[in-house]
Amino acid sequence: SSHFCLVPEGTSSWTNHLYESFFAGCIPLILSDRYVLPFQDLIDWPSLSIRWPQDAVSLEMYVYVKDLVQNRRELLETMKKRVDAHACWFNFYVFDGPCSPYKAILHDLEKRSANLPRYLHPGHWIP
């Protein structure tokens, strides 16, 4: 089993590679500067993933990841545990429990609704 899953930029601001990394149980190694991470106020992304600059993918990235595996095993295992703990945010078969994608989507919609502009006139009136 792999420690890391590469998450390259997709054809849109979302990519299936991120979801696949959670199902595979590996730490997402995000290789996109423009990728909009989902559920940002519910998931502490820096604690369970690596976001590498898109234009800096090189041997340096390999050396960094190898160092994590060989010399910083405790950090690697902590990140892996966090990935496992947060996988429920991407499991569309989970409806109840501490986290589910449905709860996260509703949370995001509630936040957006609270930020909508309030109009001067009511939504209806009768002359």
C-alpha positions in Angstrom: 0.0 0.0 0.0 1.2 3.5 -0.8 1.7 6.3 1.7 0.8 9.0 -0.7 -1.6 9.5 -3.6 -0.9 12.0 -6.3 -3.7 14.5 -6.8 -3.0 16.3 -10.1 -5.1 19.1 -11.4 -8.3 17.9 -13.1 -10.3 19.4 -15.9 -12.2 21.6 -13.4 -11.6 23.0 -9.9 -12.6 19.6 -8.6 -10.9 16.3 -9.2 -11.8 12.7 -8.4 -8.2 12.0 -7.4 -8.7 13.6 -4.0 -11.7 11.4 -3.2 -9.9 8.3 -4.4 -7.0 9.1 -2.1 -9.3 8.9 0.9 -10.8 5.6 -0.2 -7.3 4.3 -0.8 -6.2 5.4 2.6 -3.2 7.4 1.5 -2.1 11.0 2.2 -3.2 13.3 -0.6 -0.2 14.9 -2.4 -2.0 17.8 -4.1 -0.2 19.0 -7.3 -2.4 21.9 -8.2 -2.2 25.6 -7.3 -5.7 26.3 -8.5 -7.5 23.3 -7.0 -10.3 24.4 -4.6 -10.3 22.1 -1.6 -13.8 21.1 -0.4 -15.1 21.6 3.1 -12.3 24.0 4.0 -13.8 25.1 7.3 -14.5 21.5 8.3 -11.2 19.8 7.4 -7.7 21.1 8.4 -6.1 20.3 5.1 -2.5 21.1 6.1 -2.7 18.5 8.9 -3.6 15.6 6.6 -2.2 16.4 3.1 0.7 18.0 1.3 0.1 20.7 -1.3 3.2 20.9 -3.5 3.6 23.9 -6.0 2.5 22.8 -9.4 5.5 24.2 -11.2 8.0 22.7 -8.7 7.3 19.0 -9.3 10.8 17.6 -9.5 13.3 15.4 -7.8 13.0 17.7 -4.8 9.5 16.5 -4.2 10.6 12.9 -4.3 13.4 13.7 -1.8 10.9 15.5 0.5 8.4 12.6 0.5 11.2 10.0 0.9 12.5 12.0 4.0 9.0 11.9 5.5 8.8 8.1 5.1 12.3 7.4 6.3 13.0 10.1 8.9 9.7 11.5 10.1 7.7 8.4 10.5 5.7 9.8 13.4 4.4 12.8 11.4 3.6 10.4 8.5 1.6 8.1 10.8 -0.2 11.1 12.3 -1.2 12.4 8.9 -2.4 8.9 7.9 -4.6 8.7 11.0 -6.1 12.1 10.2 -6.8 10.9 6.6 -8.6 7.8 8.0 -10.6 10.0 10.5 -11.7 12.4 7.8 -12.6 9.8 5.1 -16.2 9.9 6.2 -16.5 13.4 4.7 -16.2 11.7 1.3 -18.2 8.6 1.9 -21.6 9.2 0.1 -23.0 6.0 1.7 -22.8 7.6 5.2 -25.9 9.6 6.2 -25.5 9.7 10.0 -22.6 9.9 12.3 -20.0 12.6 13.0 -19.4 13.5 9.4 -20.8 12.8 6.0 -20.6 14.7 2.6 -24.2 15.5 3.0 -23.6 17.3 6.3 -20.7 19.1 4.7 -22.7 20.2 1.7 -25.5 21.4 3.9 -23.0 23.3 6.0 -21.6 25.0 3.0 -25.0 25.9 1.7 -26.0 27.4 5.0 -22.9 29.5 5.0 -23.6 30.7 1.5 -27.2 31.5 2.4 -26.1 33.6 5.4 -23.9 35.6 3.1 -26.5 36.3 0.4 -27.4 40.0 0.0 -30.6 41.1 1.7 -32.9 42.9 -0.7 -34.8 46.1 0.2 -38.1 44.7 -1.0 -39.7 41.5 0.2 -39.9 38.5 -2.1 -43.6 39.2 -2.7 -46.1 42.0 -2.3 -49.7 42.7 -3.1 -50.7 46.1 -4.4 
